[in-house]
Amino acid sequence: MVIFVLNMLVVVGARSTVPGAINLLPNTPPEVQARAVVDRATLLRSGEQQGYAIVDPATRTVIGVQLPDRQVVTPVRPLEHWGHFSTAKGFFGLEVWRLLTFQFLHFGWLHLGLNMLGLWVFGHEVEEFLGRRRYLALYLACGVFGAVAYLLLNLLGNTLGQTWRVPGLLFDDVTTPLLGASAGIFGIILAAAYIAPQRIVDLLGFIPVKLRVLAYGMLLVAAVQLFMGAPNAGGEAAHIGGAIAGYFFVRRMYLLRDFFDVLGDEPPESGGPGGPSTKPAPTPQDIELDRVLAKLGRDGQGALTDAERATLASASRALGGAAPPAAGSVSDTTSGPRA
C-alpha cells in the first residue's frame, strides 16, 4: 500500500530520558547532600512545577525537590526538524503542513514497525470498502485530527496548568514534538470496527476477540493512559483524536470525496483569476450517490434498499474499491491479517 511504502522511507529521531533538575535548600551541608534520597511517594511544588521530595534519611527532613524526568527527542535533521508537529511550530508558527508530515516520521524502527503492523492487519478491509482514494483521505484526515487533539490539550494544559492540574490535559512544553502514524491508524481501526464488527482477531496471536471489542478496548486504554498522565500521554491524545475522526468519517463517507480538493491538489476549473467557473454541474447520478452515502452514514447499511445498494456498488467499483457487504454479512471469522 502507498502509506506503507511512504512510512518505510522515512525514520527519524531517538527518544531519551533526561533526569529532572534538583533544587536543594540553601546552605544544605555536604554530608547531608551525600546521604539524601528521593522520596517518590511525596510530591512537592517548586515554582510552577511539581516534583519529588528529597529527604535526609537520618532525620526524615525535606531538604529539596527533584523535578520529574523529561522525555526528549534527539533530532535527525532536516526531516525531523522540518516535518514534526508541535504546538509551537504548528500553531504559533502557523506551519500547517506539519499536520500531514508528522504522520510519516517515526522515533525508530520499533515505532514504525508496530504502526505498520496495525495498518497491515486492519487497513486492507477499510481500503476495499472505501476505495483507495477515500481510504487515503480517511487515513490522513484521522492523522490531522489526532494532531488537533494533541494541540488543544497541550494549549489547555499550558494555559490552565499553572493554576489547576486537570487530568487529561497535556502539560508538556509547547516545543515537544509529535511524530508517528498511529493517530491515522487508530482511525483506520475504528473504521474497520464499523465495517466488520464481528470479525474475529487473535489478540497476541491466541486470544480470539471481536474486532469491535478490540477497537473500543484500545480506545479505552488510550483514554486511561491520557488521564493518568502516562509518559506517552501526548501520543494517547493523538490516538483518541484519530479514533474519533475515524468513527465520524466512516459513517459519513461522502465527506471524504472532497478531502484532496481542500488540500488543493486538484486545481479549480475556472476561466482564470476572478473568471467564471467552468466546473460542470453535478449529474443526477452524482446527486443520487450523495443522497445514498448520506443515508448510509446516517442510518447504516441495513436501511438501504436494493436499488441504493446497486448505486453504491457501481460507484465503489468505479473508484477501484469493493462493494460494501450486504446487510447481515459483515461478519468475517478469519483470524489472521489479509494483505
KAVEN-V79098 format. One record per helix or strand of 3 or more residues. SS is the DSSP state (helix for helix, strand for strand). FROM is the first residue (numbers start at 1). LEN is the number of residues. If there is no record, write none. Layout:
BEGIN
ss-><SS & SS>
from-><FROM & FROM>
len-><LEN & LEN>
END
This chain:
BEGIN
ss-><helix & strand & strand & helix & strand & strand & strand & strand & helix & helix & helix & helix & helix & helix & strand & strand & helix & helix & helix & helix & helix & helix>
from-><2 & 14 & 22 & 30 & 36 & 49 & 61 & 70 & 79 & 87 & 98 & 109 & 132 & 182 & 200 & 207 & 211 & 233 & 253 & 284 & 301 & 306>
len-><8 & 5 & 3 & 6 & 11 & 8 & 7 & 5 & 5 & 6 & 7 & 22 & 29 & 14 & 4 & 4 & 18 & 17 & 11 & 16 & 3 & 13>
END
